[in-house]
């Protein structure tokens, strides 16, 4: 497949009006509008969102920001196809620049001074999770599908995942979600703490304009539902998850899952977990396990800075080529047969993983992530109201 030029890709972004901004009373809506691409994020979209959100935060007439997506997805993640094209036709730092912009947006949302409500009706993956999971309120529906499948393309669950996944209750659910890329529906997201509310899509919120978290909560609660059945299913599954995913290494986790499968052949989710781990990049799996466990004791700023360093090392290709190989297999040739290097977990050297976490001090095109100082975090206040 012939790659589009940088000029063609940039021009295409400009002509699509990929983000819409609406004003209603004291609320502002930010609407992702690339429905044909499942609202995957581009540099232009991220830049527009940062500018508008900063303006809304400084505008005393704005009480609330609502984020949603048009079509069948909230957001499927970053536009990997375009990102890889940019780097293949230019320089690895093009990808790092766009990624830094995305992490800046995520940090802005995580520390936003006004309530933010994410209406997650449809697909929520990768970067879509990054811009939503740290908002004040995360409203899911019967159409919501959440996943962090980055290891299957040679990346790792990032965009703040080492922070928002590592803080989930239920011990080792974060390792399970990141290592397997498991898909969750809206009710399960609510049960495990990824979502704050479940609302049927026909009753999705349309008019909330308070700036007070408790008042917003009371309006959302008028439409919210809870699934006791999903909670029971999750708690049953967590017993096996905590047994398997507490292991120190990915190899031990996989071995424990395979043993668990022998004792529970009827449990499809265990078989799916085993198959997903065996399909994913061994290097990516080891990156994620270390990243998520470091994230448990770190701030959002520390997590994003570490993820930026790892991403930059990955796209530079001097340590691993798995991201480009995964992109070839999934997005370009579409043979779905990536040839990982190394191909097995036990062949991934600890020294290689260490290098991926190390700053690129030998490269003039790299700078560590510098996020603006922002001390206010509405998220903790909002959560205290739940």
C-alpha positions in Angstrom: 0.0 0.0 0.0 1.4 3.4 -1.0 1.7 5.7 2.0 0.1 9.2 1.8 2.4 12.1 2.0 2.6 14.3 5.0 1.0 17.1 3.1 -1.9 14.9 2.0 -2.5 13.6 5.5 -2.4 17.1 7.0 -4.7 18.6 4.3 -7.2 15.7 4.9 -7.4 16.6 8.6 -8.1 20.3 7.8 -11.0 19.6 5.5 -12.9 17.1 7.7 -13.8 19.4 10.6 -12.9 16.5 12.9 -14.1 18.2 16.1 -17.2 20.2 16.7 -17.7 22.7 19.5 -21.2 23.6 20.7 -22.4 26.1 23.3 -25.6 25.6 25.3 -26.4 27.6 28.3 -23.4 27.4 30.6 -22.2 24.1 29.1 -19.8 23.5 26.3 -19.8 20.3 24.1 -16.7 18.9 22.5 -17.8 16.4 19.9 -15.4 14.1 18.1 -16.5 14.0 14.4 -14.5 11.5 12.5 -17.2 8.8 12.6 -15.9 7.0 9.5 -12.6 6.5 11.4 -14.3 5.7 14.7 -13.2 9.2 15.9 -9.5 8.2 16.0 -7.4 11.2 17.1 -5.2 13.3 14.9 -2.7 16.0 15.7 -5.2 18.6 14.5 -8.0 17.3 16.6 -5.8 17.2 19.7 -4.6 20.7 19.1 -8.1 22.1 18.7 -9.3 20.4 21.8 -6.5 21.7 23.9 -7.1 25.3 22.8 -10.9 25.1 23.3 -10.6 23.4 26.7 -8.1 26.0 27.9 -10.5 28.8 26.8 -13.5 27.2 28.5 -11.5 26.8 31.7 -10.7 30.5 31.8 -14.2 31.6 30.8 -16.3 32.4 33.9 -19.5 31.9 32.0 -18.7 28.2 31.4 -19.7 25.8 34.2 -19.3 22.4 32.5 -17.6 20.6 29.6 -19.2 17.6 27.9 -17.1 15.3 25.7 -18.8 12.9 23.3 -18.3 11.2 19.9 -20.5 11.1 16.8 -21.3 7.7 15.3 -20.7 4.3 16.8 -17.6 5.3 18.8 -16.6 7.7 21.4 -13.0 7.3 20.3 -11.0 4.3 19.1 -7.6 5.8 19.9 -4.9 7.5 18.0 -4.8 7.5 14.2 -2.0 4.8 14.1 -2.1 4.6 10.3 -1.4 8.3 9.9 1.2 8.4 12.7 3.2 5.6 11.2 3.0 7.3 7.7 4.3 10.5 9.2 7.3 8.7 10.7 8.1 6.5 7.7 8.1 9.5 5.4 9.9 11.8 7.8 11.4 11.3 11.2 10.6 9.3 14.3 10.3 12.5 16.3 7.1 13.5 14.3 5.3 10.7 16.2 6.8 11.8 19.5 5.7 15.4 18.9 2.1 14.3 18.3 2.2 11.9 21.3 3.5 14.7 23.6 0.5 16.8 22.4 -1.9 14.0 23.3 -0.4 13.5 26.8 -0.7 17.3 27.3 -4.4 17.0 26.5 -4.8 14.1 28.9 -3.1 16.0 31.7 -5.3 19.0 31.1 -8.5 16.9 31.4 -7.1 15.1 34.5 -6.5 18.4 36.3 -9.3 20.4 34.8 -10.7 23.1 37.1 -14.3 22.6 36.0 -16.5 19.4 35.9 -16.1 17.3 32.8 -18.6 14.7 31.7 -17.6 12.0 29.1 -20.5 10.4 27.3 -19.0 7.0 26.3 -21.6 5.6 23.9 -19.7 3.1 21.7 -16.0 2.2 21.3 -13.5 3.5 23.9 -10.0 2.3 23.2 -6.4 3.5 23.5 -6.3 7.3 23.3 -10.1 7.4 23.7 -9.6 5.9 27.1 -6.8 8.3 27.8 -9.0 11.4 27.2 -11.9 10.0 29.2 -10.8 7.8 32.1 -9.5 10.8 34.1 -12.5 13.0 33.6 -14.9 13.9 36.5 -17.8 11.8 35.3 -17.6 8.8 32.9 -21.1 7.8 31.7 -21.3 4.5 29.8 -24.2 2.8 27.9 -25.3 -0.6 26.6 -23.3 0.2 23.5 -20.0 0.9 25.2 -16.9 -1.3 24.4 -13.7 -0.6 26.3 -10.3 -2.1 25.7 -6.6 -1.3 25.8 -5.2 -3.7 23.1 -2.0 -1.8 22.3 0.3 -4.8 23.1 -1.2 -6.6 20.1 0.3 -4.0 17.7 3.7 -3.7 19.4 2.9 -0.8 21.7 1.8 -0.9 25.3 -1.3 0.3 27.2 -0.3 3.9 27.8 -2.0 7.4 27.5 -2.2 7.5 31.3 -3.2 3.8 31.7 -0.4 3.2 34.2 -2.2 5.7 36.4 -6.0 5.1 35.8 -5.8 1.3 35.5 -3.4 0.9 38.4 -5.8 2.7 40.7 -8.7 0.3 40.0 -10.1 -1.5 43.0 -9.9 -5.3 42.8 -6.2 -5.8 43.0 -4.9 -7.2 39.7 -7.7 -6.3 37.3 -5.4 -3.7 35.8 -2.8 -6.3 34.8 -5.6 -8.4 33.3 -6.9 -5.6 31.2 -3.6 -4.4 29.9 -1.9 -7.7 29.2 -4.9 -9.3 27.5 -6.6 -6.3 25.9 -9.9 -7.7 27.2 -13.0 -6.0 26.0 -15.5 -4.8 28.7 -19.1 -3.7 28.2 -20.5 -0.6 29.9 -22.1 -2.5 32.8 -18.8 -4.2 33.6 -16.9 -0.9 33.3 -19.2 0.4 36.0 -18.8 -2.6 38.2 -15.0 -2.4 38.1 -14.7 1.3 38.6 -13.8 2.5 35.1 -17.1 4.3 34.7 -19.0 6.4 37.2 -22.5 5.8 35.8 -24.5 3.6 33.4 -27.2 5.2 31.4 -29.2 3.7 28.5 -28.3 5.4 25.3 -31.9 6.6 24.6 -31.7 8.6 27.9 -28.2 9.9 27.4 -27.7 13.2 29.1 -28.5 16.3 27.1 -28.8 19.2 29.6 -26.5 19.6 32.6 -25.0 23.0 33.2 -24.1 23.2 36.9 -20.5 23.6 38.0 -21.1 21.8 41.3 -20.2 18.1 41.3 -23.0 17.1 43.6 -25.6 18.8 41.5 -24.3 17.2 38.3 -24.4 13.9 40.1 -28.0 14.3 41.1 -29.0 14.9 37.5 -27.0 11.9 36.2 -28.5 9.7 38.9 -32.0 10.3 37.6 -31.1 8.3 34.5 -28.5 5.9 35.9 -28.9 2.2 36.3 -26.9 -0.5 38.1 -26.4 -4.1 37.1 -26.1 -6.5 40.1 -25.6 -9.4 37.7 -22.5 -7.8 36.2 -21.1 -7.1 39.6 -21.6 -10.8 40.6 -19.9 -12.0 37.4 -17.0 -9.6 37.9 -16.5 -10.6 41.5 -16.5 -14.3 40.5 -13.9 -13.6 37.7 -11.7 -11.5 40.0 -10.9 -14.6 42.1 -9.2 -16.2 39.2 -7.7 -12.9 38.0 -6.1 -12.2 41.3 -4.8 -15.7 41.5 -3.1 -15.5 38.1 -2.1 -11.9 37.6 -0.4 -11.3 41.0 2.6 -13.2 39.6 5.9 -11.4 39.2 6.5 -12.0 35.5 4.4 -12.3 32.4 5.7 -15.9 31.9 4.4 -16.8 35.3 1.1 -15.1 34.7 0.6 -17.0 31.4 1.6 -20.3 33.1 -0.9 -19.7 35.9 -3.6 -18.9 33.4 -3.0 -22.1 31.4 -3.2 -24.1 34.7 -6.4 -22.2 35.6 -7.8 -23.1 32.1 -7.3 -26.8 32.7 -9.4 -26.6 35.8 -12.1 -24.4 34.2 -12.4 -25.4 30.6 -15.8 -23.8 30.3 -14.5 -20.4 31.2 -14.1 -18.7 27.8 -12.6 -15.6 29.2 -9.6 -17.5 30.4 -9.0 -19.1 27.0 -9.3 -15.7 25.4 -6.8 -14.2 27.9 -4.3 -17.0 27.1 -4.7 -16.5 23.3 -4.4 -12.8 23.6 -1.1 -12.9 25.5 0.3 -15.4 23.1 -0.6 -13.2 20.1 0.8 -9.9 21.6 4.3 -8.6 21.4 6.4 -10.2 24.2 8.4 -7.1 24.6 5.2 -4.9 24.9 3.8 -7.2 27.5 6.9 -6.9 29.6 6.9 -3.1 29.2 3.3 -2.9 30.4 3.7 -5.1 33.4 6.6 -3.0 34.7 4.8 0.2 33.8 1.5 -0.6 35.5 3.3 -1.7 38.7 5.5 1.4 38.8 2.3 3.5 38.2 0.6 2.3 41.4 2.8 4.6 43.5 3.1 7.5 41.2 1.3 10.7 40.2 -0.4 11.3 36.9 2.5 13.5 35.9 5.1 10.8 36.7 3.1 8.2 34.8 2.7 10.3 31.7 6.4 11.3 31.7 7.4 7.6 31.9 5.0 6.6 29.2 6.4 9.3 26.9 9.9 8.1 27.4 9.0 4.5 26.6 7.0 5.6 23.5 9.9 7.6 22.2 12.2 4.7 22.6 9.7 2.4 20.7 9.2 4.7 17.7 12.9 5.5 17.4 13.4 1.8 16.5 16.9 1.4 17.9 15.8 -1.0 20.7 12.7 -2.7 19.2 10.9 -2.7 15.9 7.8 -4.4 17.2 5.5 -1.3 16.8 6.3 -1.0 13.1 5.9 -4.7 12.6 2.6 -4.8 14.4 1.4 -1.8 12.4 2.4 -3.6 9.2 0.5 -6.7 10.1 -2.6 -5.0 11.4 -3.0 -1.7 9.4 -1.0 -2.0 6.2 -0.6 -5.6 4.9 -3.4 -6.7 7.2 -2.2 -10.3 7.3 -2.6 -10.3 11.1 0.6 -12.3 11.4 3.2 -10.0 13.1 6.7 -11.4 13.5 7.8 -10.2 16.8 11.5 -9.9 17.7 12.1 -11.6 20.0 9.1 -14.0 19.4 8.9 -15.5 22.9 8.5 -14.0 26.4 11.5 -15.9 27.8 13.7 -14.4 25.1 13.0 -10.8 26.0 16.1 -9.6 28.0 15.7 -7.6 31.1 18.4 -5.2 29.8 16.2 -4.5 26.7 13.2 -3.5 28.9 15.5 -1.3 31.0 16.7 0.5 27.9 13.1 1.3 26.9 12.5 3.0 30.2 15.7 5.0 30.0 15.8 8.7 28.8 17.2 9.2 25.2 20.2 11.2 26.3 22.1 10.3 23.2 19.5 11.8 20.8 19.2 15.6 20.1 15.7 15.1 18.8 14.3 14.1 22.2 13.3 16.1 25.2 11.7 14.7 28.4 8.0 15.5 28.8 7.5 18.8 30.5 3.9 19.3 31.6 2.5 22.7 32.8 2.2 23.1 36.5 -1.5 22.4 37.4 -2.3 21.9 41.1 -6.1 21.7 41.0 -7.6 18.3 40.4 -11.4 18.2 40.3 -11.4 14.4 39.8 -10.6 13.6 43.4 -13.3 16.0 44.6 -15.9 14.5 42.2 -15.0 11.0 43.3 -15.5 11.9 46.9 -19.1 12.7 46.0 -19.9 9.3 44.6 
